[in-house]
């Protein structure tokens, strides 16, 4: 299954009963903007998932700036929107790719089998003249059964173990800008640098004007990483690493995990080393 769907493929699916479109638009620094934009217009039948209210939990001492949500609460959100384990899910954001990819990773962690990112996001959909709506949709509640897929989730302990031993079979990928990776600039977190041993693969390199690059270009982007390696991607808070997760899976890498707490969780432990 592809992790990416384009607008031409999505359009005829809007009339089917076994699909749910999930609007994940969000703006850092303006947390209510995504909800307002959704209420103004959206893909017909879509339901809204907020990065900080739905796709993340409450910030605590550890866990990073966008920690895992309370999965029981999140399960309730899925059920309230009529989503079952068999529902086809398509997530979109404004075209950034990161918020929708976060949704895709989270549902993959819950064990959902059919979840995709809308390529180009809402910008591509709306600019392409595809149907939009302002009506809010409501669905009969359902039951959702979580079957956590730990093969896509890297815990803090796993990352800690990676830094304490030589691990030729694991590649730790930092998805942030080079200046943040190198510790030259750090506009958000209280410490600068990267987790020891990580390589830098900027998340925007897998995108072209909001669209995921084709498989050949994705292969080229990750050509220095062996396809048999276990890969752990991270960023500042587990959001912009998600497009790298999707791109690696789309490129055929089998063993890809996301460290959800990412650098902001790593530096919450004072004794952790930083390069």
JOBEL-V297158 format. One record per residue. N is the residue number from 1. RES is the residue in three letters. PSI is psi in whole degrees, 0 to 359 (999 if undefined). Layout:
BEGIN
n->{N/N}
res->{RES/RES}
psi->{PSI/PSI}
END
This chain:
BEGIN
n->{1/2/3/4/5/6/7/8/9/10/11/12/13/14/15/16/17/18/19/20/21/22/23/24/25/26/27/28/29/30/31/32/33/34/35/36/37/38/39/40/41/42/43/44/45/46/47/48/49/50/51/52/53/54/55/56/57/58/59/60/61/62/63/64/65/66/67/68/69/70/71/72/73/74/75/76/77/78/79/80/81/82/83/84/85/86/87/88/89/90/91/92/93/94/95/96/97/98/99/100/101/102/103/104/105/106/107/108/109/110/111/112/113/114/115/116/117/118/119/120/121/122/123/124/125/126/127/128/129/130/131/132/133/134/135/136/137/138/139/140/141/142/143/144/145/146/147/148/149/150/151/152/153/154/155/156/157/158/159/160/161/162/163/164/165/166/167/168/169/170/171/172/173/174/175/176/177/178/179/180/181/182/183/184/185/186/187/188/189/190/191/192/193/194/195/196/197/198/199/200/201/202/203/204/205/206/207/208/209/210/211/212/213/214/215/216/217/218/219/220/221/222/223/224/225/226/227/228/229/230/231/232/233/234/235/236/237/238/239/240/241/242/243/244/245/246/247/248/249/250/251/252/253/254/255/256/257/258/259/260/261/262/263/264/265/266/267/268/269/270/271/272/273/274/275}
res->{UNK/UNK/UNK/UNK/UNK/UNK/UNK/UNK/UNK/UNK/UNK/UNK/UNK/UNK/UNK/UNK/UNK/UNK/UNK/UNK/UNK/UNK/UNK/UNK/UNK/UNK/UNK/UNK/UNK/UNK/UNK/UNK/UNK/UNK/UNK/UNK/UNK/UNK/UNK/UNK/UNK/UNK/UNK/UNK/UNK/UNK/UNK/UNK/UNK/UNK/UNK/UNK/UNK/UNK/UNK/UNK/UNK/UNK/UNK/UNK/UNK/UNK/UNK/UNK/UNK/UNK/UNK/UNK/UNK/UNK/UNK/UNK/UNK/UNK/UNK/UNK/UNK/UNK/UNK/UNK/UNK/UNK/UNK/UNK/UNK/UNK/UNK/UNK/UNK/UNK/UNK/UNK/UNK/UNK/UNK/UNK/UNK/UNK/UNK/UNK/UNK/UNK/UNK/UNK/UNK/UNK/UNK/UNK/UNK/UNK/UNK/UNK/UNK/UNK/UNK/UNK/UNK/UNK/UNK/UNK/UNK/UNK/UNK/UNK/UNK/UNK/UNK/UNK/UNK/UNK/UNK/UNK/UNK/UNK/UNK/UNK/UNK/UNK/UNK/UNK/UNK/UNK/UNK/UNK/UNK/UNK/UNK/UNK/UNK/UNK/UNK/UNK/UNK/UNK/UNK/UNK/UNK/UNK/UNK/UNK/UNK/UNK/UNK/UNK/UNK/UNK/UNK/UNK/UNK/UNK/UNK/UNK/UNK/UNK/UNK/UNK/UNK/UNK/UNK/UNK/UNK/UNK/UNK/UNK/UNK/UNK/UNK/UNK/UNK/UNK/UNK/UNK/UNK/UNK/UNK/UNK/UNK/UNK/UNK/UNK/UNK/UNK/UNK/UNK/UNK/UNK/UNK/UNK/UNK/UNK/UNK/UNK/UNK/UNK/UNK/UNK/UNK/UNK/UNK/UNK/UNK/UNK/UNK/UNK/UNK/UNK/UNK/UNK/UNK/UNK/UNK/UNK/UNK/UNK/UNK/UNK/UNK/UNK/UNK/UNK/UNK/UNK/UNK/UNK/UNK/UNK/UNK/UNK/UNK/UNK/UNK/UNK/UNK/UNK/UNK/UNK/UNK/UNK/UNK/UNK/UNK/UNK/UNK/UNK/UNK/UNK/UNK/UNK/UNK/UNK/UNK/UNK/UNK/UNK/UNK}
psi->{134/146/0/137/140/168/327/324/325/322/308/345/347/335/0/160/345/29/148/125/130/112/120/24/141/152/119/134/347/71/342/355/319/316/317/317/320/317/334/312/154/175/134/133/357/154/156/136/121/134/312/332/330/316/0/159/185/136/132/194/318/162/348/179/337/73/171/141/165/113/332/319/317/321/318/325/318/313/322/338/18/27/130/177/338/356/134/124/131/120/142/156/201/350/357/324/338/319/318/323/325/317/315/314/315/318/327/322/325/353/12/137/338/90/135/159/135/116/128/349/199/329/313/321/308/315/337/1/20/160/140/167/156/352/141/137/141/142/150/140/153/185/135/134/115/135/83/131/89/349/350/3/119/121/165/319/321/315/320/316/323/318/347/359/163/122/81/342/357/139/123/123/118/123/5/173/153/321/327/317/318/351/14/320/147/92/349/305/162/349/156/153/202/167/131/133/351/148/158/123/94/129/329/346/343/0/155/104/43/354/140/139/160/163/320/318/325/319/316/320/326/23/338/3/121/141/347/358/153/129/132/118/146/169/223/319/22/18/302/352/338/321/326/322/310/316/320/318/320/329/358/6/129/328/82/129/157/129/99/324/329/203/325/332/317/316/355/348/111/332/2/134/154/137/999}
END
